Amino acid sequence: NSFIEKKDFSNEQKFPLKVLLCENCGLSQLDTIVSASDIFDEYLYLSSTSKALVSHYKDMVKTISKKFKLSDNSLVVDIGCNDGITLENYSSNLNILGIEPSSASVYAEKKGIKIENIFFNKKNSDQLVQKYGKAKIITATNVFAHVDDIKDFVLGIKNFLDNDGVFIIEFPYLKYMIEDNLFDVIYHEHLSYLSITPLKYLFSEFGLKIFDIEEINIGASGPALRVYICLNVAKYKTDKKVSNFLEMEKELKFKDPNPYFKFAKRVQSIKNNILSIIRDLNKNNNIVGAFGAPAKGNTMLNYLDINKKDILAVADNTPVKIGKFTPGSQIPIVSDEDFEKMNVNYALLLSWNYLDFFLKKSDFIKNSGKFIVPFPKVNILPK
């Protein structure tokens, strides 16, 4: 999400992007950690600019409120609350707290949400318990995979969670990434690529239990899992889905390097296909752009090794991104309205996780534009 200005072109930083596998617990993780304070200092990702995500988190709060009876003034916490997209949906009789280290916290505070502008860890959890008491619900959506020291983070959760409380995480699921070739969800904010096997291993170490799992069609980085974790292992019965997931991951050999090597070959093939389409379109005097400027789009653009000669501009409706440039590829980001004026015929859909939404709602499609959709197989839509 480090979108840049023209003056930054000459001193851009680049880092290796390499994924390693722990064959002991099955966790996939990056080998290079970029300083979290560098990433989240001036953070240009605002969740509420996505209408699809607004709807998703509204539904999530409804599900949580229905599933767990929350009494008046129960403490409900969202770690990595961004602009308050989740917390603003809870009933006003609850004690609501957002934890957000980035500049996005300002937007949550404007909505009247109480914010602690800190990174969550064990040390900070001690202060939070003293100040607010224990939490009945803690959510961390699209956050857990960003955490460098996840053991320390889980210790903080154990400390902050009420004995009957529930910790709920959402994350892009490794299985979907491998099966649908979603290589672009690999970027420096995502330090871990999660599945249930290493998570069970991790939570068990601290006396916490995974008791339920839901598959989610939409998330900030694509299809996700929602996992429910508790401290009071006797209070919540473990759903059969947990053992089903563990069994399936064993069959898929998530601890074995071979499925990952096969994934890498398929990714190379997708790269070749997309490049071939973009170059053919440009040769035939079509104007090619890109649609959406999510962080994962920067993995896509840099892995394809394309720039503004190949792609004219990127359309995005996030005000703080408009007028900036994509890092590495240095393609200008423009508003949807300005993008329309450029007469783009084809757009590489970088926000592919909202394909259905954009096919129905975007002016680009209504005005006869077409998307180059990268996953699970390269496709041009509508036909």
C-alpha positions in Angstrom: 0.0 0.0 0.0 3.0 2.3 -0.3 1.7 4.3 -3.2 4.2 7.0 -4.2 4.5 10.5 -5.6 6.6 11.5 -8.6 9.3 12.9 -6.3 9.8 9.3 -4.8 10.6 7.7 -8.2 14.4 7.9 -7.7 14.6 6.6 -4.2 12.1 3.7 -4.1 12.9 0.8 -1.8 12.6 -2.8 -3.0 12.6 -6.0 -0.9 12.8 -9.7 -1.8 9.4 -11.4 -1.9 10.1 -15.1 -1.1 7.8 -17.5 0.7 9.2 -20.3 2.9 7.5 -23.4 4.3 7.9 -24.8 7.8 7.7 -28.6 7.3 7.2 -29.0 11.0 4.0 -27.0 11.7 3.0 -26.3 8.1 3.1 -22.5 8.2 4.0 -20.6 5.0 5.8 -17.3 5.8 7.9 -14.6 4.2 11.7 -14.7 4.7 11.9 -10.8 4.7 10.2 -8.7 7.3 9.7 -5.0 6.3 9.3 -2.7 9.4 5.7 -2.5 10.4 6.1 1.1 11.3 7.2 1.9 7.8 4.2 0.1 6.3 1.5 1.4 8.6 2.8 5.0 9.2 1.1 6.7 6.3 -1.4 4.0 5.3 -3.5 4.6 2.2 -5.9 1.6 2.6 -9.4 2.6 3.8 -11.8 -0.3 4.1 -15.0 1.7 3.8 -14.1 2.8 0.2 -15.2 -0.7 -0.8 -19.0 -1.0 -0.8 -18.6 -4.8 -1.0 -16.5 -4.8 2.2 -19.0 -2.4 4.0 -21.7 -5.0 3.3 -19.5 -7.9 4.3 -18.6 -6.5 7.8 -22.2 -5.4 8.4 -23.2 -9.1 7.9 -20.3 -10.3 10.1 -21.4 -8.1 13.0 -25.0 -9.4 12.6 -23.7 -13.0 12.7 -21.5 -12.4 15.8 -24.4 -10.5 17.7 -26.7 -13.4 16.9 -24.3 -16.2 17.8 -23.0 -14.7 21.1 -25.4 -13.0 23.5 -23.7 -9.7 24.5 -25.0 -8.0 27.6 -25.0 -4.2 28.0 -21.6 -2.6 28.2 -19.8 -5.8 27.1 -16.3 -4.8 25.7 -16.1 -5.5 22.0 -12.7 -4.9 20.4 -11.5 -4.8 16.7 -7.8 -5.1 16.3 -6.7 -3.4 13.1 -10.0 -1.6 12.9 -8.9 0.7 10.1 -11.6 3.4 9.5 -14.1 1.7 11.9 -15.8 -0.3 9.1 -16.7 -3.2 11.5 -17.2 -1.4 14.9 -19.7 1.2 13.6 -22.2 -1.7 13.1 -22.4 -2.8 16.7 -25.3 -1.8 19.0 -24.7 1.4 20.9 -25.3 -0.3 24.3 -21.9 -2.1 23.9 -18.5 -0.8 25.0 -16.7 -0.4 21.6 -12.9 -0.2 21.2 -10.8 0.0 18.1 -7.0 -0.7 18.0 -5.4 0.8 15.0 -1.7 1.8 14.7 -2.0 3.5 11.3 -3.1 6.9 10.1 -6.5 5.2 9.2 -7.4 5.6 12.9 -8.2 9.2 12.3 -11.2 8.2 10.1 -12.5 5.8 12.8 -12.2 8.6 15.5 -14.3 10.9 13.3 -17.1 8.3 13.5 -17.0 8.6 17.3 -15.2 5.3 17.9 -12.8 5.1 20.8 -9.4 4.3 19.5 -6.0 3.1 20.9 -3.4 4.2 18.3 -1.0 1.3 19.1 0.3 -2.1 17.8 -1.4 -4.9 19.7 1.0 -7.2 21.6 1.3 -8.8 25.1 2.9 -5.7 26.7 0.1 -3.4 25.4 -2.6 -5.9 26.3 -1.6 -5.4 30.0 -2.4 -1.7 29.7 -5.6 -2.4 27.8 -6.9 -4.8 30.5 -6.1 -2.2 33.2 -7.9 0.6 31.3 -10.9 -1.3 29.8 -11.2 -4.7 31.6 -11.5 -8.0 29.7 -13.1 -8.3 26.2 -16.1 -10.5 25.3 -15.4 -10.3 21.6 -12.1 -9.6 19.9 -12.0 -9.5 16.1 -9.0 -9.3 13.8 -10.0 -9.4 10.2 -7.2 -9.5 7.6 -4.8 -8.7 10.4 -3.5 -11.9 11.9 -1.4 -12.7 8.7 0.3 -9.3 9.0 1.7 -10.0 12.5 5.4 -10.6 12.8 5.5 -12.1 16.3 2.3 -14.1 16.3 3.1 -16.0 19.5 3.4 -12.7 21.4 0.1 -11.5 19.7 -1.7 -14.7 20.9 -0.3 -14.2 24.4 -1.9 -10.7 24.3 -5.2 -12.2 23.2 -5.2 -14.7 26.0 -4.5 -11.9 28.5 -7.2 -9.5 27.1 -10.0 -12.1 26.4 -12.7 -12.7 29.0 -12.9 -16.3 30.3 -16.1 -16.7 28.2 -15.0 -14.5 25.4 -14.4 -15.3 21.8 -11.5 -14.3 19.4 -12.5 -14.2 15.8 -10.1 -14.0 12.9 -10.6 -13.7 9.1 -7.7 -14.4 6.7 -7.2 -15.4 3.0 -7.0 -19.2 3.1 -3.9 -21.0 1.8 -6.0 -23.6 0.1 -7.7 -21.0 -2.1 -4.4 -19.3 -2.8 -2.9 -22.6 -4.1 -5.9 -23.9 -5.9 -6.9 -20.7 -7.6 -3.2 -19.6 -8.2 -3.7 -16.3 -6.2 -0.1 -15.4 -6.1 -0.8 -11.7 -5.8 -2.0 -12.0 -2.2 1.7 -12.5 -1.4 3.1 -9.2 -0.4 5.1 -7.7 2.5 2.1 -6.8 4.7 1.1 -10.5 4.6 3.8 -12.2 6.5 2.0 -15.5 6.9 -0.1 -17.6 4.5 -2.5 -19.4 6.9 -4.3 -22.7 7.2 -5.9 -24.5 10.1 -3.1 -27.0 10.7 -0.5 -24.5 12.0 -3.2 -22.4 13.7 -4.3 -25.3 15.8 -0.7 -26.0 16.7 -0.2 -22.3 17.6 -3.4 -21.8 19.7 -3.0 -25.1 21.5 0.4 -24.0 22.7 -1.4 -21.2 24.7 -4.4 -23.1 25.9 -6.8 -21.7 23.3 -9.1 -23.8 21.1 -10.5 -23.4 17.6 -14.1 -24.3 17.9 -15.7 -23.2 14.6 -14.8 -22.3 11.1 -16.8 -20.6 8.3 -15.9 -20.2 4.7 -16.4 -16.6 3.5 -16.8 -15.7 -0.2 -15.4 -12.2 0.2 -12.6 -10.6 2.1 -10.2 -7.7 1.8 -7.9 -10.0 -0.1 -10.3 -12.5 -1.6 -12.1 -15.6 -0.4 -11.3 -16.2 3.3 -11.9 -18.3 6.4 -13.5 -17.0 9.6 -12.2 -18.9 12.6 -13.6 -18.8 16.1 -11.3 -19.3 19.0 -12.0 -19.5 22.7 -10.2 -19.6 26.1 -12.8 -21.5 28.0 -12.5 -24.8 26.1 -15.4 -26.4 28.0 -17.9 -23.6 27.2 -17.9 -23.9 23.4 -18.4 -27.3 21.7 -16.0 -28.0 18.8 -17.8 -28.1 15.5 -17.1 -31.1 13.3 -15.8 -28.7 10.6 -12.6 -28.3 12.5 -11.6 -31.9 12.2 -12.8 -31.9 8.6 -10.5 -29.1 7.7 -7.5 -30.7 9.5 -8.2 -34.0 7.6 -8.5 -32.2 4.3 -5.2 -30.3 4.8 -3.5 -33.6 5.6 -4.7 -35.0 2.3 -3.6 -31.9 0.4 -0.1 -32.3 1.9 0.2 -28.7 3.1 3.4 -29.7 5.0 5.0 -31.1 1.8 6.9 -28.7 -0.6 5.6 -30.4 -3.8 2.2 -28.7 -4.0 4.0 -25.3 -3.7 6.4 -26.1 -6.5 3.5 -27.0 -8.8 1.8 -23.8 -7.7 4.9 -21.8 -8.8 4.8 -23.4 -12.3 1.1 -22.5 -12.8 1.9 -18.9 -11.6 4.6 -18.6 -14.3 2.1 -19.8 -16.9 -0.5 -17.1 -15.8 2.2 -14.4 -16.0 2.9 -15.5 -19.6 -0.8 -15.5 -20.6 -1.5 -12.0 -19.1 1.6 -10.5 -20.8 0.7 -12.0 -24.1 -2.9 -10.6 -23.9 -1.8 -7.1 -22.9 0.9 -6.9 -25.6 -1.4 -8.2 -28.3 -4.1 -5.7 -27.3 -1.6 -2.8 -27.3 -0.2 -3.9 -30.7 -3.8 -3.8 -32.1 -4.2 -0.1 -31.0 -6.4 -0.9 -28.0 -6.0 1.2 -24.9 -5.2 -0.9 -21.8 -5.6 0.2 -18.2 -6.0 -1.5 -14.8 -8.9 -1.5 -12.4 -8.6 -1.1 -8.7 -5.4 -0.3 -6.8 -5.3 -2.8 -3.9 -1.9 -3.7 -2.3 -2.0 -7.1 -4.0 -2.2 -5.3 -7.4 1.4 -4.2 -6.8 2.6 -7.8 -6.6 0.8 -8.4 -9.9 2.2 -5.4 -11.7 5.8 -5.9 -10.5 5.8 -9.6 -11.1 4.5 -9.0 -14.7 7.2 -6.4 -15.0 5.0 -3.9 -16.8 4.8 -0.1 -16.6 2.9 2.9 -18.0 4.0 1.9 -21.6 1.8 -1.2 -21.2 -0.9 0.1 -18.9 -2.0 3.7 -19.3 -3.5 4.3 -15.8 -5.1 2.5 -12.8 -8.7 3.4 -11.8 -9.4 3.7 -8.1 -12.0 5.6 -6.0 -9.9 5.9 -2.8 -9.3 9.7 -2.5 -5.8 9.3 -0.9 -4.6 7.1 -3.7 -5.8 9.3 -6.6 -2.9 11.3 -8.1 -0.3 8.9 -6.7 1.6 6.2 -8.6 1.9 2.4 -8.2 5.2 1.5 -6.5 7.8 -0.1 -8.8 5.7 0.0 -11.9 5.0 3.8 -11.5 1.6 3.8 -13.3 -0.6 6.8 -12.4 -3.7 6.3 -10.3 -6.8 8.2 -11.5 -10.4 8.5 -10.4 -13.0 6.3 -12.1 -14.4 9.4 -13.8 -11.0 10.4 -15.3 -10.4 6.7 -16.3 -13.6 6.8 -18.3 -12.4 9.9 -20.2 -9.2 8.0 -21.3 -11.3 5.6 -23.6 -9.7 2.5 -22.1 -11.0 -0.6 -23.9 -9.6 -3.3 -21.6 -8.6 -3.2 -18.0 -6.5 -5.7 -16.0 -8.8 -6.3 -13.0 -6.4 -6.0 -10.0 -9.4 -6.0 -7.5 -10.5 -9.4 -9.0 -12.1 -10.4 -5.6 -14.9 -7.9 -6.4 -15.5 -9.2 -10.0 -19.2 -9.8 -9.7 -19.8 -6.4 -8.0 -17.9 -4.6 -10.8 -19.5 -6.5 -13.6 -22.9 -5.3 -12.3 -22.1 -1.9 -11.1 -19.0 -0.3 -12.8 -19.5 2.4 -15.4 -16.5 1.0 -17.2 -18.4 -2.2 -18.0 -21.6 -0.3 -18.7 -19.7 1.7 -21.3 -18.6 -1.5 -23.1 -15.2 -1.9 -21.4 -13.8 -5.4 -20.7 -11.9 -6.9 -17.8 -8.8 -9.0 -18.1 -9.5 -11.3 -15.1 -6.3 -13.0 -13.9 -7.7 -15.9 -11.7 -8.3 -18.8 -11.4 -7.5 -18.8 -15.2 -6.9 -15.8 -17.3 -10.1 -14.7 -18.9 -11.7 -11.7 -20.6 -15.1 -10.7 -19.3 -17.8 -10.0 -20.2 -17.6 -12.4 -23.2 
